[in-house]
């Protein structure tokens, strides 16, 4: 990838990483187990964290999709209106064959 990644894009990529969320779940479960919580409580905390990660990933993915769609639409508008060198679009007339 030749494009330089911005800080915002890097953060979004990291927040949507399944490895990050698996590591967070593992850390929380190990701490809960060490503190004397039951396995059921640790599993419930893990499920809550992963559910939150899924929701966050979905929201970020939809936002990126919407942004890409808006940028593509903007580029299409710019192409449509920049066809004339003098700044306006000329009407096209159909040839009647006369």
C-alpha positions in Angstrom: 0.0 0.0 0.0 1.6 3.2 -1.2 -0.8 5.6 0.5 0.4 7.0 3.8 -2.0 5.9 6.6 -3.4 8.7 8.7 -3.6 8.4 12.5 -7.4 8.2 12.3 -7.3 5.3 9.8 -4.7 3.5 11.9 -6.9 3.8 15.1 -9.9 2.5 13.2 -7.9 -0.4 11.8 -6.7 -1.3 15.3 -10.2 -1.0 16.8 -11.6 -3.3 14.2 -8.9 -5.9 14.8 -10.2 -9.2 16.1 -6.8 -10.0 17.6 -7.0 -6.8 19.7 -10.4 -7.8 21.1 -9.4 -11.4 21.7 -6.3 -10.1 23.7 -8.5 -7.7 25.7 -11.0 -10.6 26.5 -8.1 -12.8 27.5 -6.7 -10.2 29.8 -10.0 -9.5 31.4 -10.8 -13.2 32.0 -7.4 -13.8 33.4 -7.7 -10.9 35.8 -11.2 -11.9 36.9 -10.0 -15.5 37.5 -7.1 -14.3 39.5 -9.4 -12.1 41.6 -11.6 -15.1 42.5 -14.5 -14.6 40.1 -16.2 -17.7 38.9 -15.7 -19.1 35.4 -19.3 -18.2 34.5 -18.8 -14.6 35.5 -15.5 -14.5 33.5 -17.2 -16.0 30.5 -20.1 -13.5 30.8 -17.6 -10.6 30.9 -15.8 -12.0 27.8 -19.1 -12.3 25.9 -20.0 -8.7 26.8 -16.7 -7.4 25.6 -16.9 -9.4 22.3 -20.5 -8.2 21.7 -19.3 -4.6 22.2 -16.4 -5.2 19.8 -18.9 -6.5 17.1 -21.1 -3.5 17.5 -18.1 -1.1 17.3 -16.7 -2.9 14.3 -20.1 -2.7 12.5 -20.4 1.0 13.2 -16.9 1.8 12.0 -17.3 -0.3 8.9 -20.6 1.4 8.0 -19.0 4.8 8.6 -16.1 3.9 6.3 -18.5 2.6 3.6 -20.6 5.8 3.8 -17.5 7.9 3.5 -16.2 6.0 0.5 -19.6 6.3 -1.2 -19.8 10.0 -0.5 -16.3 10.5 -1.9 -17.1 8.5 -5.0 -20.3 10.5 -5.5 -18.3 13.8 -5.2 -15.7 12.6 -7.7 -18.5 11.7 -10.1 -20.1 15.2 -9.7 -16.7 16.8 -10.3 -16.3 14.8 -13.5 -19.8 15.7 -14.7 -19.4 19.4 -14.2 -15.8 19.9 -15.3 -16.4 18.8 -18.9 -16.5 22.4 -20.2 -13.3 24.5 -20.3 -15.3 27.7 -19.9 -17.2 26.6 -16.8 -20.6 25.6 -17.9 -22.1 22.6 -19.7 -23.2 23.0 -23.2 -26.6 21.6 -24.3 -26.4 18.8 -26.8 -28.8 18.8 -29.7 -29.9 15.8 -31.6 -29.3 15.7 -35.3 -32.6 15.3 -37.1 -30.8 14.1 -40.1 -31.7 17.2 -42.2 
